[in-house]
Amino acid sequence: MGKNAKPSGKNAKPVVERLRWDDLELLLALAREGTLSGAATRLSVNTSTIGRRLDAMEAGLGVHLFDRTPTCIAPTDLAESLLPIAETMERAAADALRSIEGRETEPEGLVRVSAPPGIANWFLAPALVELRKRYPKLVIELDASVGYADLARRDADLALRGARPSSGDLVAVRLTEASSVIVASAARARMNGKNGKLGKLGQLDAIEWVTWGRELAHLPDAKWITANVDPARVVLRTSSMDAQIHAVRAGLGAMLVGRPFVGWLDLVELPLERGLAKRLPALPSGAMWLVGHRALRSVPRVQAVWEFIVEQAQKFVV
């Protein structure tokens, strides 16, 4: 017979295909307690179950592990040789359990969030102070870009998007849904009025405009301004939401923003005269969705940030 050949015939010993941790756990309990009843108590089962499990283990392994007497049970030399291995596995199992139990029992670690620059800078970034107070072990990586973060490839853990995802194993919740409105600084708005009051716009060309630059001209707000405002009245085009907001707050002109964010940005909505309001096409409307991968939704750090963003978004619901 070759060195690697398997024995055959009626005297061949069975080949052990698998040794389960349950078998070694039983081996330890029997060796430590010395009786079937003692092992049964240790493993929280009845004595007959221990007897059946021992019979099955010895039959499955094809070896004799314990000598039994009416009053006790004693390990054979083979069983004694297996005890150190079983104890090592017992420690490893305990370490694994501690690792599981100790794994992020509270929100901690890195959470990567992707959001459009305006939302990241004016909504998320200021809110991080409160988030930090609640969860001092959290670290946020905030990607403020108009690019599309692929959550399936872990480009980000959470993303704020203008549309609900239609594919992928993702979960989403709508944070806001509202139309855009025309806004300006309070001082600039009063320039169209009398006695320090906000003046109503009778025509769009009565004020200067700030809008998106060429690379973002496809956005609904930019398309609305292109379709309805004289290009000569557009005094600033920029790809930066920050630049738009700061320019309008300083009094440069008017812009479009989602209604929920008007007060937050320290701007005011410009009222329209009835005739202009009737002539104009509807202002763009949109929503903001919080999106995450289903596999990460219940991870404590991700769940904490998810719930915090939802809570903060309630401040914008009008």
C-alpha positions as CSV (number, residue, x, y, z in Angstrom):
1,M,0.0,0.0,0.0
2,G,1.3,3.5,-0.9
3,K,2.2,5.9,1.8
4,N,-0.9,8.1,1.1
5,A,-3.3,5.3,0.4
6,K,-6.4,5.0,2.6
7,P,-6.9,1.7,4.4
8,S,-9.8,-0.5,3.2
9,G,-11.5,-3.7,4.3
10,K,-13.6,-4.7,7.3
11,N,-10.8,-3.9,9.7
12,A,-10.2,-0.4,8.4
13,K,-10.7,2.4,10.9
14,P,-13.2,5.1,9.9
15,V,-11.7,8.3,8.5
16,V,-12.5,11.4,10.7
17,E,-14.0,13.9,8.4
18,R,-14.8,16.6,10.9
19,L,-14.2,17.4,14.6
20,R,-16.7,19.9,16.0
21,W,-16.2,22.4,18.7
22,D,-19.2,20.8,20.5
23,D,-17.3,17.5,20.7
24,L,-14.3,19.2,22.4
25,E,-16.6,21.1,24.7
26,L,-18.1,17.8,25.8
27,L,-14.7,16.3,26.2
28,L,-13.7,19.2,28.6
29,A,-16.9,19.0,30.6
30,L,-16.5,15.2,31.1
31,A,-12.9,15.4,32.1
32,R,-13.4,18.3,34.5
33,E,-16.5,17.0,36.2
34,G,-15.7,13.2,36.2
35,T,-19.4,12.2,35.9
36,L,-22.1,12.3,33.3
37,S,-24.4,14.2,35.7
38,G,-21.7,16.8,36.4
39,A,-21.0,17.3,32.7
40,A,-24.8,17.6,32.2
41,T,-25.0,20.4,34.8
42,R,-22.1,22.3,33.3
43,L,-23.6,22.2,29.8
44,S,-27.2,22.8,30.9
45,V,-28.6,19.6,29.5
46,N,-29.8,16.3,31.1
47,T,-27.7,13.3,31.9
48,S,-29.1,11.1,29.2
49,T,-28.3,13.7,26.6
50,I,-24.7,13.7,27.7
51,G,-24.6,9.9,27.5
52,R,-26.0,9.9,24.0
53,R,-23.6,12.7,22.9
54,L,-20.6,10.8,24.2
55,D,-21.7,7.6,22.4
56,A,-22.2,9.5,19.2
57,M,-18.8,11.3,19.5
58,E,-16.9,8.1,20.1
59,A,-18.7,6.3,17.3
60,G,-18.2,9.3,14.9
61,L,-14.5,9.5,15.7
62,G,-14.0,5.8,15.9
63,V,-12.1,5.9,19.2
64,H,-12.7,5.2,22.9
65,L,-12.3,8.3,25.0
66,F,-13.8,7.6,28.4
67,D,-14.0,4.6,30.7
68,R,-17.3,4.5,32.5
69,T,-18.1,3.0,35.9
70,P,-21.4,3.2,37.9
71,T,-20.0,6.2,39.9
72,C,-17.7,8.1,37.6
73,I,-16.1,8.5,34.2
74,A,-12.4,8.6,33.4
75,P,-10.6,9.9,30.3
76,T,-8.4,7.5,28.4
77,D,-4.8,8.4,27.4
78,L,-6.1,9.6,24.1
79,A,-8.7,11.9,25.7
80,E,-6.0,13.2,28.0
81,S,-3.8,14.1,25.0
82,L,-6.7,16.0,23.5
83,L,-7.4,18.1,26.5
84,P,-4.7,20.8,25.9
85,I,-6.0,21.2,22.3
86,A,-9.6,21.5,23.6
87,E,-8.6,24.1,26.2
88,T,-6.8,26.1,23.5
89,M,-10.0,26.1,21.4
90,E,-12.1,27.0,24.5
91,R,-9.9,30.1,25.0
92,A,-10.1,31.0,21.3
93,A,-13.9,30.7,21.5
94,A,-14.0,32.9,24.5
95,D,-11.8,35.5,22.8
96,A,-14.1,35.4,19.8
97,L,-17.1,36.0,22.0
98,R,-15.4,38.9,23.8
99,S,-14.5,40.4,20.4
100,I,-18.1,40.2,19.3
101,E,-19.5,41.6,22.5
102,G,-16.9,44.3,22.6
103,R,-17.3,45.3,19.0
104,E,-18.7,48.8,18.8
105,T,-21.2,48.5,21.7
106,E,-21.4,52.3,21.3
107,P,-21.0,54.4,18.2
108,E,-17.3,54.9,17.5
109,G,-14.9,55.1,14.6
110,L,-15.1,56.5,11.1
111,V,-18.3,57.3,9.2
112,R,-17.9,58.6,5.6
113,V,-20.7,60.9,4.4
114,S,-21.1,62.2,0.9
115,A,-23.3,65.3,0.2
116,P,-23.6,68.2,-2.3
117,P,-21.4,71.1,-1.3
118,G,-24.3,73.4,-0.2
119,I,-25.7,70.7,2.1
120,A,-22.4,69.6,3.4
121,N,-21.2,73.2,4.2
122,W,-24.4,74.8,5.4
123,F,-26.3,71.9,6.9
124,L,-24.0,69.0,7.9
125,A,-20.8,70.8,8.9
126,P,-22.4,73.1,11.5
127,A,-24.4,70.2,13.0
128,L,-21.2,68.2,13.7
129,V,-20.7,70.1,16.9
130,E,-23.9,68.5,18.3
131,L,-23.0,65.1,16.9
132,R,-19.6,65.3,18.5
133,K,-21.2,66.1,21.9
134,R,-23.4,63.0,21.7
135,Y,-20.8,60.6,20.3
136,P,-17.3,61.8,21.1
137,K,-15.8,58.6,19.7
138,L,-17.2,59.2,16.2
139,V,-15.0,60.6,13.4
140,I,-16.7,62.0,10.3
141,E,-15.2,62.1,6.8
142,L,-17.3,64.6,4.8
143,D,-17.1,64.5,1.0
144,A,-18.6,67.7,-0.2
145,S,-18.8,67.2,-3.9
146,V,-21.4,66.9,-6.7
147,G,-19.9,63.6,-7.7
148,Y,-21.7,60.3,-7.3
149,A,-20.5,58.2,-4.4
150,D,-20.8,54.5,-5.0
151,L,-22.1,53.1,-1.8
152,A,-21.8,49.5,-3.0
153,R,-18.1,50.0,-3.5
154,R,-17.8,51.7,-0.1
155,D,-17.0,55.1,-1.5
156,A,-19.1,56.4,1.4
157,D,-21.2,54.9,4.2
158,L,-24.0,57.4,3.8
159,A,-24.9,59.8,1.0
160,L,-27.4,62.7,0.6
161,R,-28.8,62.8,-2.8
162,G,-31.5,64.6,-4.8
163,A,-33.1,61.4,-6.0
164,R,-34.1,58.1,-4.4
165,P,-31.8,55.2,-5.7
166,S,-33.5,52.9,-8.1
167,S,-31.0,50.0,-7.9
168,G,-28.6,48.3,-5.6
169,D,-29.0,46.9,-2.1
170,L,-29.6,50.4,-0.6
171,V,-32.0,51.9,1.9
172,A,-33.2,55.5,1.7
173,V,-35.4,58.0,3.6
174,R,-36.6,61.3,2.3
175,L,-35.4,64.2,4.4
176,T,-37.1,67.1,2.6
177,E,-39.3,67.8,-0.4
178,A,-40.1,71.4,-1.4
179,S,-40.0,73.9,-4.2
180,S,-37.3,76.4,-4.8
181,V,-38.0,80.1,-4.1
182,I,-36.4,83.4,-5.1
183,V,-34.3,84.8,-2.3
184,A,-32.1,87.8,-1.6
185,S,-30.6,89.5,1.4
186,A,-33.0,91.4,3.5
187,A,-31.3,94.7,2.7
188,R,-31.4,94.0,-1.0
189,A,-35.0,93.0,-0.9
190,R,-35.9,96.3,0.8
191,M,-34.4,98.2,-2.1
192,N,-37.4,97.3,-4.2
193,G,-39.9,98.3,-1.5
194,K,-40.9,101.4,0.3
195,N,-40.5,102.6,3.9
196,G,-38.0,99.8,4.6
197,K,-40.5,97.0,3.7
198,L,-39.8,94.1,1.3
199,G,-40.7,95.1,-2.2
200,K,-42.6,92.8,-4.5
201,L,-41.0,91.9,-7.8
202,G,-43.1,93.0,-10.7
203,Q,-40.6,91.6,-13.2
204,L,-37.5,89.3,-12.9
205,D,-35.2,91.8,-14.6
206,A,-35.8,94.2,-11.7
207,I,-33.0,92.5,-9.8
208,E,-29.6,91.0,-10.6
209,W,-29.2,87.2,-10.5
210,V,-26.7,84.7,-9.3
211,T,-26.7,81.1,-10.7
212,W,-24.7,78.0,-11.4
213,G,-21.8,78.0,-13.7
214,R,-21.6,76.3,-17.1
215,E,-20.6,72.8,-15.8
216,L,-23.7,72.7,-13.6
217,A,-26.1,74.5,-16.0
218,H,-28.1,71.3,-16.2
219,L,-29.4,71.6,-12.6
220,P,-33.1,72.5,-12.4
221,D,-32.6,75.9,-10.7
222,A,-30.0,76.9,-13.3
223,K,-32.3,75.8,-16.2
224,W,-35.2,77.8,-14.8
225,I,-33.1,81.0,-14.6
226,T,-31.8,80.5,-18.1
227,A,-35.3,80.1,-19.4
228,N,-36.8,83.1,-17.6
229,V,-34.2,85.7,-16.8
230,D,-32.4,88.0,-19.3
231,P,-28.8,86.8,-19.5
232,A,-27.7,90.4,-19.1
233,R,-29.2,90.4,-15.6
234,V,-27.1,87.4,-14.5
235,V,-24.1,89.0,-12.7
236,L,-22.5,85.8,-11.3
237,R,-22.2,82.3,-12.5
238,T,-20.3,79.8,-10.3
239,S,-20.0,76.1,-9.6
240,S,-19.7,76.9,-5.9
241,M,-22.8,77.0,-3.8
242,D,-20.9,78.8,-1.1
243,A,-19.9,81.5,-3.5
244,Q,-23.6,82.0,-4.5
245,I,-24.8,82.2,-0.9
246,H,-22.1,84.6,0.2
247,A,-22.6,86.8,-2.8
248,V,-26.4,87.0,-2.3
249,R,-26.1,87.5,1.4
250,A,-23.8,90.5,0.7
251,G,-26.5,92.0,-1.5
252,L,-25.3,91.1,-5.0
253,G,-28.7,89.9,-6.3
254,A,-31.2,87.0,-6.1
255,M,-30.9,83.3,-6.4
256,L,-33.0,80.2,-6.1
257,V,-32.8,77.9,-3.1
258,G,-35.1,75.2,-1.6
259,R,-37.7,76.8,0.6
260,P,-36.7,74.9,3.8
261,F,-33.2,76.5,3.7
262,V,-34.2,80.2,3.4
263,G,-34.1,81.2,7.0
264,W,-31.2,78.9,7.8
265,L,-29.1,80.8,5.2
266,D,-30.1,84.2,6.6
267,L,-31.9,85.2,3.4
268,V,-35.4,86.3,2.7
269,E,-37.9,85.1,0.1
270,L,-38.8,87.8,-2.5
271,P,-42.5,88.1,-2.8
272,L,-43.9,88.4,-6.4
273,E,-46.6,90.6,-7.7
274,R,-49.7,88.7,-8.6
275,G,-49.3,89.3,-12.3
276,L,-45.7,88.1,-12.4
277,A,-46.6,85.1,-10.3
278,K,-49.3,84.1,-12.8
279,R,-47.1,84.5,-15.8
280,L,-44.1,82.6,-14.5
281,P,-43.8,78.8,-15.0
282,A,-43.6,76.9,-11.7
283,L,-40.4,77.1,-9.8
284,P,-38.3,73.9,-9.7
285,S,-39.0,71.5,-6.9
286,G,-36.9,68.7,-5.5
287,A,-36.2,66.4,-2.6
288,M,-33.2,65.4,-0.5
289,W,-32.7,61.7,0.3
290,L,-30.5,60.0,2.9
291,V,-29.1,56.8,1.4
292,G,-27.1,54.0,2.9
293,H,-26.1,50.4,2.1
294,R,-28.4,47.9,3.7
295,A,-25.5,45.8,5.1
296,L,-24.3,48.8,7.1
297,R,-27.6,50.2,8.3
298,S,-27.5,48.5,11.7
299,V,-23.8,49.2,12.4
300,P,-23.9,51.4,15.5
301,R,-21.7,54.2,14.2
302,V,-23.6,54.4,10.9
303,Q,-27.0,54.1,12.6
304,A,-26.1,56.9,15.0
305,V,-25.2,59.3,12.1
306,W,-28.2,58.2,10.1
307,E,-30.6,59.0,13.0
308,F,-28.8,62.2,13.7
309,I,-29.1,63.5,10.1
310,V,-32.8,62.6,10.1
311,E,-33.3,64.4,13.3
312,Q,-31.5,67.5,12.1
313,A,-33.4,67.5,8.8
314,Q,-36.7,67.9,10.8
315,K,-35.6,71.5,11.5
316,F,-35.9,72.3,7.8
317,V,-39.4,70.8,7.4
318,V,-41.9,73.6,6.8
